[in-house]
Amino acid sequence: MNKDTAVVLFSGGQDSTTCLFWALKTFKKVYALSFSYGQKHVKEVSIAEKIAKDHHVEFHIMDSHFISEVGTSSLTDTTIEMDQEKPKDKYPNTFVPGRNLFFLSIAAVFAAEHDAMHLVTGVSQTDFSGYPDCRDSFIKSLNVTLNLAMDKQFCIDTPLMWLDKVQTWAMADDLGVFDLVKDHTLTCYNGIPGAGCGHCPSCKLRNDALHEYEAIRNKK
Ligand code: ZN
């Protein structure tokens, strides 16, 4: 397997866009994979495609609609209102059960076909929602499982695992893509690019951290 080739799980949001540019700096060949899974904010796929094409990254869309057929989440079911806060003692209903398990498994098959050793994902254990499939232990466990399943030596890279959102903004800035991430990515659960709707949990997290980082940046 080619250690200079990576497949980035790319949704066109702040985190995965930062990871895409980290990968472009780190590897010689990069593929970007987006997943269409019935998400309400489906616009993210076209945003991801534009960013990839603008930077000459080979882009592929994986049809993963089965995820919303077998599981329930407010990100895919229009009849469920999204949790605006993290409920006590359970995950927010924006959790899509199995999502990262399926996405990384699909990406690994793609990587095997394209001789890529690295899988890059923007998951973070410090994310407010605490989704179980964003944790380091899950990623390490899946890495072993994928290697055993396909008799390969994949390496799952998680550049954001231990960063908070302010540090993720700093990383985008270090990579020279601060403005691109700020103005052209889509993180908002209501499908509005850039600063977004401003009130969904994803926007709050992104914008609070952005303001905090901009205050640090202006002092430099
Ligand atoms: Zn929003």
py3Dmol code that shows the C-alpha trace and the ligand (Angstrom):
import py3Dmol

protein = """\
ATOM      1  CA  MET A   1       0.000   0.000   0.000  1.00  0.00           C
ATOM      2  CA  ASN A   2       1.195   3.455  -0.818  1.00  0.00           C
ATOM      3  CA  LYS A   3       2.138   5.361   2.335  1.00  0.00           C
ATOM      4  CA  ASP A   4       2.088   8.637   0.416  1.00  0.00           C
ATOM      5  CA  THR A   5      -1.571   8.259  -0.542  1.00  0.00           C
ATOM      6  CA  ALA A   6      -4.527   9.237   1.634  1.00  0.00           C
ATOM      7  CA  VAL A   7      -8.292   9.150   1.486  1.00  0.00           C
ATOM      8  CA  VAL A   8      -9.938  12.031   3.348  1.00  0.00           C
ATOM      9  CA  LEU A   9     -13.491  11.689   4.640  1.00  0.00           C
ATOM     10  CA  PHE A  10     -14.664  15.053   3.463  1.00  0.00           C
ATOM     11  CA  SER A  11     -18.004  16.663   4.278  1.00  0.00           C
ATOM     12  CA  GLY A  12     -17.137  20.247   3.393  1.00  0.00           C
ATOM     13  CA  GLY A  13     -17.388  21.335   7.031  1.00  0.00           C
ATOM     14  CA  GLN A  14     -14.823  23.138   9.154  1.00  0.00           C
ATOM     15  CA  ASP A  15     -13.188  20.008  10.556  1.00  0.00           C
ATOM     16  CA  SER A  16     -12.920  17.881   7.449  1.00  0.00           C
ATOM     17  CA  THR A  17     -11.812  20.842   5.315  1.00  0.00           C
ATOM     18  CA  THR A  18      -9.001  21.530   7.770  1.00  0.00           C
ATOM     19  CA  CYS A  19      -8.122  17.833   7.538  1.00  0.00           C
ATOM     20  CA  LEU A  20      -8.178  17.946   3.734  1.00  0.00           C
ATOM     21  CA  PHE A  21      -5.545  20.692   3.703  1.00  0.00           C
ATOM     22  CA  TRP A  22      -3.531  18.909   6.387  1.00  0.00           C
ATOM     23  CA  ALA A  23      -3.569  15.834   4.123  1.00  0.00           C
ATOM     24  CA  LEU A  24      -2.588  17.849   1.043  1.00  0.00           C
ATOM     25  CA  LYS A  25       0.438  19.081   2.968  1.00  0.00           C
ATOM     26  CA  THR A  26       1.285  15.628   4.328  1.00  0.00           C
ATOM     27  CA  PHE A  27       0.701  13.222   1.413  1.00  0.00           C
ATOM     28  CA  LYS A  28       1.566  13.187  -2.283  1.00  0.00           C
ATOM     29  CA  LYS A  29      -1.810  11.929  -3.493  1.00  0.00           C
ATOM     30  CA  VAL A  30      -5.125  12.718  -1.817  1.00  0.00           C
ATOM     31  CA  TYR A  31      -8.642  11.530  -2.579  1.00  0.00           C
ATOM     32  CA  ALA A  32     -11.668  13.245  -1.039  1.00  0.00           C
ATOM     33  CA  LEU A  33     -14.738  11.141  -0.273  1.00  0.00           C
ATOM     34  CA  SER A  34     -18.128  12.619   0.556  1.00  0.00           C
ATOM     35  CA  PHE A  35     -21.117  10.647   1.742  1.00  0.00           C
ATOM     36  CA  SER A  36     -24.675  11.171   0.691  1.00  0.00           C
ATOM     37  CA  TYR A  37     -26.767   9.595   3.446  1.00  0.00           C
ATOM     38  CA  GLY A  38     -30.018  11.518   3.456  1.00  0.00           C
ATOM     39  CA  GLN A  39     -28.643  14.327   5.601  1.00  0.00           C
ATOM     40  CA  LYS A  40     -30.897  17.385   5.818  1.00  0.00           C
ATOM     41  CA  HIS A  41     -27.909  19.590   5.071  1.00  0.00           C
ATOM     42  CA  VAL A  42     -27.297  17.798   1.763  1.00  0.00           C
ATOM     43  CA  LYS A  43     -25.876  21.030   0.366  1.00  0.00           C
ATOM     44  CA  GLU A  44     -22.661  20.041   2.158  1.00  0.00           C
ATOM     45  CA  VAL A  45     -21.943  17.532  -0.628  1.00  0.00           C
ATOM     46  CA  SER A  46     -21.918  20.228  -3.334  1.00  0.00           C
ATOM     47  CA  ILE A  47     -19.861  22.516  -1.096  1.00  0.00           C
ATOM     48  CA  ALA A  48     -17.357  19.708  -0.537  1.00  0.00           C
ATOM     49  CA  GLU A  49     -17.219  19.037  -4.258  1.00  0.00           C
ATOM     50  CA  LYS A  50     -16.508  22.689  -5.048  1.00  0.00           C
ATOM     51  CA  ILE A  51     -13.686  22.942  -2.487  1.00  0.00           C
ATOM     52  CA  ALA A  52     -12.132  19.710  -3.771  1.00  0.00           C
ATOM     53  CA  LYS A  53     -12.384  20.732  -7.426  1.00  0.00           C
ATOM     54  CA  ASP A  54     -11.028  24.232  -6.751  1.00  0.00           C
ATOM     55  CA  HIS A  55      -7.937  22.586  -5.254  1.00  0.00           C
ATOM     56  CA  HIS A  56      -7.577  19.827  -7.846  1.00  0.00           C
ATOM     57  CA  VAL A  57      -8.402  17.036  -5.435  1.00  0.00           C
ATOM     58  CA  GLU A  58      -9.986  13.910  -6.905  1.00  0.00           C
ATOM     59  CA  PHE A  59     -13.503  13.834  -5.462  1.00  0.00           C
ATOM     60  CA  HIS A  60     -15.964  10.978  -5.089  1.00  0.00           C
ATOM     61  CA  ILE A  61     -19.472  10.780  -3.640  1.00  0.00           C
ATOM     62  CA  MET A  62     -20.467   7.567  -1.886  1.00  0.00           C
ATOM     63  CA  ASP A  63     -24.153   6.779  -1.759  1.00  0.00           C
ATOM     64  CA  SER A  64     -24.841   5.799   1.870  1.00  0.00           C
ATOM     65  CA  HIS A  65     -28.595   6.269   2.097  1.00  0.00           C
ATOM     66  CA  PHE A  66     -28.976   2.943   3.854  1.00  0.00           C
ATOM     67  CA  ILE A  67     -27.848   4.731   7.039  1.00  0.00           C
ATOM     68  CA  SER A  68     -31.053   6.749   7.267  1.00  0.00           C
ATOM     69  CA  GLU A  69     -33.136   3.696   6.340  1.00  0.00           C
ATOM     70  CA  VAL A  70     -31.890   1.549   9.210  1.00  0.00           C
ATOM     71  CA  GLY A  71     -31.349   4.190  11.906  1.00  0.00           C
ATOM     72  CA  THR A  72     -33.008   7.284  13.319  1.00  0.00           C
ATOM     73  CA  SER A  73     -31.445  10.708  13.699  1.00  0.00           C
ATOM     74  CA  SER A  74     -32.670  14.273  13.586  1.00  0.00           C
ATOM     75  CA  LEU A  75     -29.972  14.921  10.979  1.00  0.00           C
ATOM     76  CA  THR A  76     -31.761  12.655   8.505  1.00  0.00           C
ATOM     77  CA  ASP A  77     -35.408  12.569   9.636  1.00  0.00           C
ATOM     78  CA  THR A  78     -37.271  15.781   8.788  1.00  0.00           C
ATOM     79  CA  THR A  79     -40.037  14.958  11.287  1.00  0.00           C
ATOM     80  CA  ILE A  80     -37.658  15.150  14.267  1.00  0.00           C
ATOM     81  CA  GLU A  81     -36.627  18.506  15.636  1.00  0.00           C
ATOM     82  CA  MET A  82     -32.910  18.787  16.353  1.00  0.00           C
ATOM     83  CA  ASP A  83     -31.744  18.950  19.951  1.00  0.00           C
ATOM     84  CA  GLN A  84     -30.376  22.429  20.505  1.00  0.00           C
ATOM     85  CA  GLU A  85     -28.558  21.432  23.679  1.00  0.00           C
ATOM     86  CA  LYS A  86     -26.913  18.206  24.716  1.00  0.00           C
ATOM     87  CA  PRO A  87     -29.529  16.339  26.800  1.00  0.00           C
ATOM     88  CA  LYS A  88     -28.460  15.007  30.186  1.00  0.00           C
ATOM     89  CA  ASP A  89     -27.460  11.320  30.236  1.00  0.00           C
ATOM     90  CA  LYS A  90     -27.868  10.691  26.502  1.00  0.00           C
ATOM     91  CA  TYR A  91     -26.526  11.692  23.127  1.00  0.00           C
ATOM     92  CA  PRO A  92     -28.120  14.555  21.224  1.00  0.00           C
ATOM     93  CA  ASN A  93     -30.575  13.291  18.587  1.00  0.00           C
ATOM     94  CA  THR A  94     -28.196  14.619  15.932  1.00  0.00           C
ATOM     95  CA  PHE A  95     -26.197  11.449  16.549  1.00  0.00           C
ATOM     96  CA  VAL A  96     -26.391   9.209  13.465  1.00  0.00           C
ATOM     97  CA  PRO A  97     -25.915   5.656  14.761  1.00  0.00           C
ATOM     98  CA  GLY A  98     -23.104   3.848  12.998  1.00  0.00           C
ATOM     99  CA  ARG A  99     -22.181   6.773  10.771  1.00  0.00           C
ATOM    100  CA  ASN A 100     -18.434   6.821  11.272  1.00  0.00           C
ATOM    101  CA  LEU A 101     -18.280   3.035  11.391  1.00  0.00           C
ATOM    102  CA  PHE A 102     -19.948   2.836   7.976  1.00  0.00           C
ATOM    103  CA  PHE A 103     -18.078   5.805   6.484  1.00  0.00           C
ATOM    104  CA  LEU A 104     -14.653   4.582   7.540  1.00  0.00           C
ATOM    105  CA  SER A 105     -15.425   1.043   6.380  1.00  0.00           C
ATOM    106  CA  ILE A 106     -16.512   2.333   2.967  1.00  0.00           C
ATOM    107  CA  ALA A 107     -13.444   4.589   2.839  1.00  0.00           C
ATOM    108  CA  ALA A 108     -11.204   1.617   3.662  1.00  0.00           C
ATOM    109  CA  VAL A 109     -12.603  -0.403   0.757  1.00  0.00           C
ATOM    110  CA  PHE A 110     -12.064   2.610  -1.497  1.00  0.00           C
ATOM    111  CA  ALA A 111      -8.528   3.030  -0.106  1.00  0.00           C
ATOM    112  CA  ALA A 112      -7.718  -0.639  -0.740  1.00  0.00           C
ATOM    113  CA  GLU A 113      -8.906  -0.243  -4.338  1.00  0.00           C
ATOM    114  CA  HIS A 114      -6.777   2.881  -4.791  1.00  0.00           C
ATOM    115  CA  ASP A 115      -3.698   1.591  -2.991  1.00  0.00           C
ATOM    116  CA  ALA A 116      -3.964   4.223  -0.244  1.00  0.00           C
ATOM    117  CA  MET A 117      -2.576   3.434   3.177  1.00  0.00           C
ATOM    118  CA  HIS A 118      -4.004   6.435   5.026  1.00  0.00           C
ATOM    119  CA  LEU A 119      -7.569   7.275   5.994  1.00  0.00           C
ATOM    120  CA  VAL A 120      -8.002  10.801   7.348  1.00  0.00           C
ATOM    121  CA  THR A 121     -10.998  11.805   9.433  1.00  0.00           C
ATOM    122  CA  GLY A 122     -11.800  14.991  11.343  1.00  0.00           C
ATOM    123  CA  VAL A 123     -13.317  13.357  14.416  1.00  0.00           C
ATOM    124  CA  SER A 124     -12.517  14.873  17.787  1.00  0.00           C
ATOM    125  CA  GLN A 125     -12.929  13.411  21.215  1.00  0.00           C
ATOM    126  CA  THR A 126     -13.249  16.899  22.654  1.00  0.00           C
ATOM    127  CA  ASP A 127     -16.344  17.622  20.541  1.00  0.00           C
ATOM    128  CA  PHE A 128     -19.174  18.824  22.790  1.00  0.00           C
ATOM    129  CA  SER A 129     -21.621  16.132  21.809  1.00  0.00           C
ATOM    130  CA  GLY A 130     -19.378  13.264  22.851  1.00  0.00           C
ATOM    131  CA  TYR A 131     -20.509  10.987  20.027  1.00  0.00           C
ATOM    132  CA  PRO A 132     -19.063   7.531  20.757  1.00  0.00           C
ATOM    133  CA  ASP A 133     -17.839   7.056  17.193  1.00  0.00           C
ATOM    134  CA  CYS A 134     -15.675  10.173  17.462  1.00  0.00           C
ATOM    135  CA  ARG A 135     -13.588   8.804  20.315  1.00  0.00           C
ATOM    136  CA  ASP A 136      -9.987   7.737  20.043  1.00  0.00           C
ATOM    137  CA  SER A 137     -10.703   4.270  21.463  1.00  0.00           C
ATOM    138  CA  PHE A 138     -13.278   3.597  18.735  1.00  0.00           C
ATOM    139  CA  ILE A 139     -10.932   4.779  15.978  1.00  0.00           C
ATOM    140  CA  LYS A 140      -8.060   2.632  17.249  1.00  0.00           C
ATOM    141  CA  SER A 141     -10.334  -0.379  17.572  1.00  0.00           C
ATOM    142  CA  LEU A 142     -11.750   0.107  14.063  1.00  0.00           C
ATOM    143  CA  ASN A 143      -8.256   0.542  12.633  1.00  0.00           C
ATOM    144  CA  VAL A 144      -7.336  -2.928  13.923  1.00  0.00           C
ATOM    145  CA  THR A 145     -10.625  -4.366  12.665  1.00  0.00           C
ATOM    146  CA  LEU A 146     -10.241  -2.905   9.165  1.00  0.00           C
ATOM    147  CA  ASN A 147      -6.704  -4.241   8.929  1.00  0.00           C
ATOM    148  CA  LEU A 148      -7.891  -7.696   9.949  1.00  0.00           C
ATOM    149  CA  ALA A 149     -10.961  -7.522   7.715  1.00  0.00           C
ATOM    150  CA  MET A 150      -8.976  -6.739   4.584  1.00  0.00           C
ATOM    151  CA  ASP A 151      -5.519  -8.015   5.495  1.00  0.00           C
ATOM    152  CA  LYS A 152      -4.078  -4.521   4.991  1.00  0.00           C
ATOM    153  CA  GLN A 153      -2.044  -2.058   7.020  1.00  0.00           C
ATOM    154  CA  PHE A 154      -4.315   0.964   7.012  1.00  0.00           C
ATOM    155  CA  CYS A 155      -3.454   3.916   9.200  1.00  0.00           C
ATOM    156  CA  ILE A 156      -6.393   6.050  10.345  1.00  0.00           C
ATOM    157  CA  ASP A 157      -5.172   9.612  10.921  1.00  0.00           C
ATOM    158  CA  THR A 158      -7.150  11.905  13.215  1.00  0.00           C
ATOM    159  CA  PRO A 159      -5.346  15.268  13.191  1.00  0.00           C
ATOM    160  CA  LEU A 160      -8.075  16.933  15.276  1.00  0.00           C
ATOM    161  CA  MET A 161      -8.621  14.221  17.882  1.00  0.00           C
ATOM    162  CA  TRP A 162      -7.243  16.172  20.846  1.00  0.00           C
ATOM    163  CA  LEU A 163      -7.865  19.707  19.601  1.00  0.00           C
ATOM    164  CA  ASP A 164     -10.702  21.931  20.719  1.00  0.00           C
ATOM    165  CA  LYS A 165     -12.479  24.132  18.183  1.00  0.00           C
ATOM    166  CA  VAL A 166     -10.264  27.153  18.890  1.00  0.00           C
ATOM    167  CA  GLN A 167      -7.179  25.042  18.176  1.00  0.00           C
ATOM    168  CA  THR A 168      -8.836  23.731  15.013  1.00  0.00           C
ATOM    169  CA  TRP A 169      -9.216  27.336  13.787  1.00  0.00           C
ATOM    170  CA  ALA A 170      -5.552  27.910  14.608  1.00  0.00           C
ATOM    171  CA  MET A 171      -4.633  24.834  12.582  1.00  0.00           C
ATOM    172  CA  ALA A 172      -6.591  26.059   9.553  1.00  0.00           C
ATOM    173  CA  ASP A 173      -4.765  29.369   9.893  1.00  0.00           C
ATOM    174  CA  ASP A 174      -1.374  27.633  10.069  1.00  0.00           C
ATOM    175  CA  LEU A 175      -2.305  25.713   6.920  1.00  0.00           C
ATOM    176  CA  GLY A 176      -3.093  29.006   5.170  1.00  0.00           C
ATOM    177  CA  VAL A 177      -6.804  28.295   4.722  1.00  0.00           C
ATOM    178  CA  PHE A 178      -8.362  30.347   7.519  1.00  0.00           C
ATOM    179  CA  ASP A 179     -10.501  32.492   5.190  1.00  0.00           C
ATOM    180  CA  LEU A 180     -11.519  29.554   3.045  1.00  0.00           C
ATOM    181  CA  VAL A 181     -12.680  27.591   6.095  1.00  0.00           C
ATOM    182  CA  LYS A 182     -14.373  30.623   7.605  1.00  0.00           C
ATOM    183  CA  ASP A 183     -16.280  31.713   4.508  1.00  0.00           C
ATOM    184  CA  HIS A 184     -16.783  28.653   2.330  1.00  0.00           C
ATOM    185  CA  THR A 185     -17.332  25.588   4.521  1.00  0.00           C
ATOM    186  CA  LEU A 186     -20.643  24.350   5.827  1.00  0.00           C
ATOM    187  CA  THR A 187     -20.967  23.208   9.421  1.00  0.00           C
ATOM    188  CA  CYS A 188     -24.468  24.513  10.191  1.00  0.00           C
ATOM    189  CA  TYR A 189     -27.144  21.891  10.825  1.00  0.00           C
ATOM    190  CA  ASN A 190     -29.565  24.187   8.999  1.00  0.00           C
ATOM    191  CA  GLY A 191     -27.493  24.133   5.833  1.00  0.00           C
ATOM    192  CA  ILE A 192     -26.238  27.730   5.758  1.00  0.00           C
ATOM    193  CA  PRO A 193     -22.545  28.055   4.726  1.00  0.00           C
ATOM    194  CA  GLY A 194     -19.951  30.288   6.414  1.00  0.00           C
ATOM    195  CA  ALA A 195     -21.186  31.793   9.675  1.00  0.00           C
ATOM    196  CA  GLY A 196     -24.380  29.697   9.320  1.00  0.00           C
ATOM    197  CA  CYS A 197     -27.729  30.202  11.059  1.00  0.00           C
ATOM    198  CA  GLY A 198     -25.932  31.201  14.241  1.00  0.00           C
ATOM    199  CA  HIS A 199     -28.224  29.341  16.618  1.00  0.00           C
ATOM    200  CA  CYS A 200     -27.938  25.591  15.972  1.00  0.00           C
ATOM    201  CA  PRO A 201     -25.504  23.720  18.284  1.00  0.00           C
ATOM    202  CA  SER A 202     -22.990  23.337  15.484  1.00  0.00           C
ATOM    203  CA  CYS A 203     -23.013  27.061  14.656  1.00  0.00           C
ATOM    204  CA  LYS A 204     -22.705  28.026  18.320  1.00  0.00           C
ATOM    205  CA  LEU A 205     -19.668  25.824  18.762  1.00  0.00           C
ATOM    206  CA  ARG A 206     -18.050  26.998  15.539  1.00  0.00           C
ATOM    207  CA  ASN A 207     -18.747  30.703  15.985  1.00  0.00           C
ATOM    208  CA  ASP A 208     -17.858  30.910  19.691  1.00  0.00           C
ATOM    209  CA  ALA A 209     -14.504  29.302  18.927  1.00  0.00           C
ATOM    210  CA  LEU A 210     -14.014  31.518  15.883  1.00  0.00           C
ATOM    211  CA  HIS A 211     -14.552  34.689  17.913  1.00  0.00           C
ATOM    212  CA  GLU A 212     -12.191  33.396  20.577  1.00  0.00           C
ATOM    213  CA  TYR A 213      -9.553  32.583  17.981  1.00  0.00           C
ATOM    214  CA  GLU A 214      -9.973  35.902  16.149  1.00  0.00           C
ATOM    215  CA  ALA A 215      -9.339  37.737  19.429  1.00  0.00           C
ATOM    216  CA  ILE A 216      -6.070  35.775  19.805  1.00  0.00           C
ATOM    217  CA  ARG A 217      -5.210  36.320  16.135  1.00  0.00           C
ATOM    218  CA  ASN A 218      -5.747  40.078  16.290  1.00  0.00           C
ATOM    219  CA  LYS A 219      -3.245  40.354  19.151  1.00  0.00           C
ATOM    220  CA  LYS A 220      -0.515  38.641  17.127  1.00  0.00           C
TER     221      LYS A 220
END
"""
ligand_1 = """\
1
ZN
Zn -26.565 26.655 12.234
"""
view = py3Dmol.view(width=600, height=400)
view.addModel(protein, "pdb")
view.setStyle({"model": 0}, {"cartoon": {"style": "trace"}})
view.addModel(ligand_1, "xyz")
view.setStyle({"model": 1}, {"stick": {}})
view.zoomTo()
view.show()
